[in-house]
């Protein structure tokens, strides 16, 4: 049985990843900021025969990360998915700089904090895969303008994870940076063409296929390599 840790697990892509991994028989460490109000997550966990455990985690809070690390101890993790992220409110010229800082803390800094905190757990796992949900909007080559806070936060996390790919090769850990598609979630909006289920299914396939041969690549949920 593989073990998967997923941040931002209470809704959208994160919730769908929890549901699908659990349905495949995986043990899932599902993390979110407010477990008590995560009704759908609580419901699916109650039907998982104990495969899903729910843990409180604000990815921007070092104390939360330390507490979860203490709780898990040396438990091996096969896959760690940095999924937690926030939008910038789709601002253009009227930038809210406090929002920009918040977006950077959640989307760029927090994945590094979580990844380094649980590196030893990944090293102890069999699959040893670190995945981070980014966005094609983090592609500098594909930048058409607008949303500087969100775009820069995703470009930054791409750079962070590309660096970890080089560092973590020594531990046998594969790092993959993922674009989930434009997904119908609270963040993506109702007009988005990709369902959370289809996105999660594709992401799982990409993660399963990832290896040290392609560590550090920027890939979409359909397996296409994206430009930096």
C-alpha positions as CSV (number, residue, x, y, z in Angstrom):
1,X,0.0,0.0,0.0
2,X,1.5,3.3,-1.0
3,X,1.2,6.4,1.2
4,X,0.4,9.8,-0.2
5,X,0.4,13.2,1.6
6,X,-1.7,15.9,0.0
7,X,-2.0,19.5,1.2
8,X,-5.1,21.6,0.4
9,X,-7.1,18.4,0.5
10,X,-10.5,19.7,1.4
11,X,-11.7,20.9,-2.0
12,X,-11.1,21.1,-5.7
13,X,-8.1,19.2,-7.1
14,X,-6.8,18.3,-3.7
15,X,-10.1,16.6,-2.6
16,X,-10.3,14.7,-5.9
17,X,-6.7,13.5,-5.5
18,X,-7.6,12.2,-2.0
19,X,-10.7,10.5,-3.3
20,X,-9.0,8.8,-6.2
21,X,-5.8,7.7,-4.4
22,X,-7.9,6.3,-1.6
23,X,-10.1,4.5,-4.1
24,X,-7.0,2.9,-5.5
25,X,-6.1,1.6,-2.1
26,X,-3.5,4.1,-1.0
27,X,-3.1,5.4,2.5
28,X,-3.7,9.2,2.3
29,X,-2.5,11.8,4.7
30,X,-5.1,14.6,3.9
31,X,-4.1,18.0,5.1
32,X,-6.2,21.2,5.3
33,X,-6.4,24.3,7.4
34,X,-9.9,23.6,9.0
35,X,-10.6,19.9,9.2
36,X,-13.7,20.3,11.3
37,X,-15.5,22.3,8.6
38,X,-14.2,20.1,5.7
39,X,-17.5,18.2,5.5
40,X,-16.9,16.4,2.1
41,X,-13.4,15.3,3.2
42,X,-14.7,14.1,6.5
43,X,-17.4,12.1,4.7
44,X,-15.1,10.4,2.2
45,X,-12.7,9.7,5.1
46,X,-15.4,8.0,7.1
47,X,-16.0,5.5,4.2
48,X,-12.3,4.8,3.6
49,X,-11.8,2.0,6.2
50,X,-9.1,4.1,7.8
51,X,-7.1,4.7,4.7
52,X,-7.7,8.5,4.8
53,X,-6.5,10.4,7.9
54,X,-7.2,14.1,8.2
55,X,-4.7,16.5,9.7
56,X,-4.8,20.2,10.4
57,X,-2.1,22.1,8.4
58,X,-1.8,25.8,7.5
59,X,1.1,25.5,5.1
60,X,2.3,29.0,5.9
61,X,2.5,28.3,9.7
62,X,5.9,26.7,10.7
63,X,4.3,25.6,14.0
64,X,1.6,23.6,12.1
65,X,4.3,22.0,9.9
66,X,6.4,21.1,12.9
67,X,3.4,19.6,14.7
68,X,2.5,17.4,11.7
69,X,6.1,16.4,11.3
70,X,6.1,15.3,15.0
71,X,2.8,13.5,14.5
72,X,4.0,11.5,11.5
73,X,7.5,11.0,13.0
74,X,9.5,8.7,10.7
75,X,6.4,7.3,8.8
76,X,7.5,6.7,5.2
77,X,5.7,8.7,2.4
78,X,5.8,7.5,-1.1
79,X,4.3,10.6,-2.6
80,X,4.0,14.2,-1.3
81,X,1.8,16.5,-3.3
82,X,2.0,20.3,-2.6
83,X,-1.5,21.2,-3.8
84,X,-2.5,24.0,-1.4
85,X,-2.6,27.3,-3.2
86,X,-4.5,30.6,-3.5
87,X,-5.5,33.0,-6.2
88,X,-4.8,36.7,-6.4
89,X,-8.3,37.8,-7.0
90,X,-7.5,38.2,-10.7
91,X,-6.2,41.7,-10.2
92,X,-4.5,43.5,-13.1
93,X,-3.3,47.1,-12.6
94,X,-5.0,47.6,-9.3
95,X,-2.6,45.4,-7.4
96,X,-3.2,44.7,-3.7
97,X,0.4,44.3,-2.5
98,X,-0.7,42.7,0.8
99,X,-2.5,40.1,-1.3
100,X,0.6,39.6,-3.4
101,X,2.7,38.9,-0.4
102,X,0.1,36.4,0.9
103,X,0.0,34.7,-2.5
104,X,3.8,34.3,-2.4
105,X,3.8,32.9,1.1
106,X,1.2,30.2,0.2
107,X,2.2,29.4,-3.4
108,X,5.9,29.8,-3.4
109,X,7.4,29.7,0.1
110,X,5.1,27.1,1.7
111,X,5.8,24.3,-0.8
112,X,9.5,24.6,0.0
113,X,8.8,24.5,3.8
114,X,6.6,21.5,3.5
115,X,8.9,19.7,1.1
116,X,12.0,20.1,3.2
117,X,10.2,19.3,6.5
118,X,9.1,15.9,5.1
119,X,12.1,15.1,2.9
120,X,13.3,12.3,5.3
121,X,9.8,10.7,5.1
122,X,10.0,10.7,1.4
123,X,13.5,9.2,1.5
124,X,12.0,6.4,3.6
125,X,9.3,5.7,1.1
126,X,9.4,3.3,-1.9
127,X,8.3,5.6,-4.7
128,X,10.0,8.8,-3.4
129,X,8.1,11.4,-5.4
130,X,7.6,15.0,-4.7
131,X,4.9,16.8,-6.8
132,X,3.9,20.4,-6.7
133,X,0.8,21.8,-8.4
134,X,1.9,24.9,-10.3
135,X,0.3,26.5,-13.3
136,X,1.0,27.2,-16.9
137,X,0.6,30.9,-15.8
138,X,4.0,30.5,-14.2
139,X,5.6,30.0,-17.6
140,X,7.6,33.1,-18.5
141,X,7.6,32.0,-22.2
142,X,3.8,31.9,-22.2
143,X,3.2,35.2,-20.2
144,X,0.6,37.3,-22.1
145,X,0.3,39.8,-19.3
146,X,-2.0,40.3,-16.3
147,X,-2.2,38.8,-12.9
148,X,1.4,39.6,-11.8
149,X,1.0,38.2,-8.3
150,X,-0.3,34.8,-9.3
151,X,2.0,34.5,-12.3
152,X,5.1,35.4,-10.3
153,X,4.2,33.1,-7.4
154,X,4.0,30.2,-9.8
155,X,7.1,31.1,-11.7
156,X,8.9,31.3,-8.3
157,X,7.7,27.9,-7.1
158,X,8.8,26.4,-10.5
159,X,12.3,27.7,-9.8
160,X,12.2,26.5,-6.2
161,X,11.2,23.0,-7.2
162,X,13.6,22.9,-10.1
163,X,16.4,23.5,-7.6
164,X,15.1,20.8,-5.2
165,X,15.1,18.4,-8.2
166,X,18.9,18.8,-8.4
167,X,19.4,18.6,-4.6
168,X,17.0,15.7,-4.0
169,X,18.5,13.4,-6.7
170,X,21.1,12.4,-4.1
171,X,18.2,11.0,-2.0
172,X,16.6,9.2,-4.9
173,X,13.6,11.6,-4.8
174,X,11.9,12.5,-8.1
175,X,10.5,16.0,-8.3
176,X,7.8,16.9,-10.7
177,X,6.2,20.3,-11.3
178,X,2.6,20.1,-12.6
179,X,0.1,22.2,-14.5
180,X,-3.4,20.8,-13.6
181,X,-5.2,22.4,-16.5
182,X,-7.9,25.1,-16.3
183,X,-10.1,23.3,-13.8
184,X,-13.6,23.9,-12.7
185,X,-12.9,24.7,-9.0
186,X,-13.6,27.7,-6.7
187,X,-10.3,29.1,-8.1
188,X,-10.7,28.2,-11.7
189,X,-14.3,29.2,-12.0
190,X,-17.4,27.5,-13.5
191,X,-16.4,28.2,-17.1
192,X,-13.2,26.2,-16.9
193,X,-13.2,23.2,-19.4
194,X,-11.5,20.6,-17.2
195,X,-13.3,18.7,-14.4
196,X,-11.5,18.1,-11.1
197,X,-11.8,14.4,-11.6
198,X,-10.2,14.5,-15.1
199,X,-7.4,16.7,-13.8
200,X,-6.7,14.5,-10.8
201,X,-6.7,11.4,-13.0
202,X,-4.2,12.9,-15.3
203,X,-2.0,14.2,-12.6
204,X,-1.9,10.8,-11.0
205,X,-0.8,9.2,-14.2
206,X,2.0,11.8,-14.7
207,X,3.2,11.3,-11.1
208,X,3.2,7.5,-11.6
209,X,5.2,7.8,-14.8
210,X,7.8,10.3,-13.3
211,X,11.3,9.1,-12.5
212,X,14.7,10.4,-11.9
213,X,15.1,10.5,-15.7
214,X,12.7,13.4,-16.0
215,X,13.0,14.9,-12.5
216,X,12.5,18.6,-12.4
217,X,10.3,18.8,-15.5
218,X,7.3,21.1,-15.9
219,X,4.5,18.9,-17.1
220,X,0.7,19.4,-17.6
221,X,-1.9,16.9,-16.5
222,X,-2.0,15.3,-20.0
223,X,1.8,14.6,-19.9
224,X,2.9,17.5,-22.1
225,X,6.2,19.2,-21.2
226,X,5.7,23.0,-20.8
227,X,8.2,25.8,-21.5
228,X,9.7,27.7,-18.6
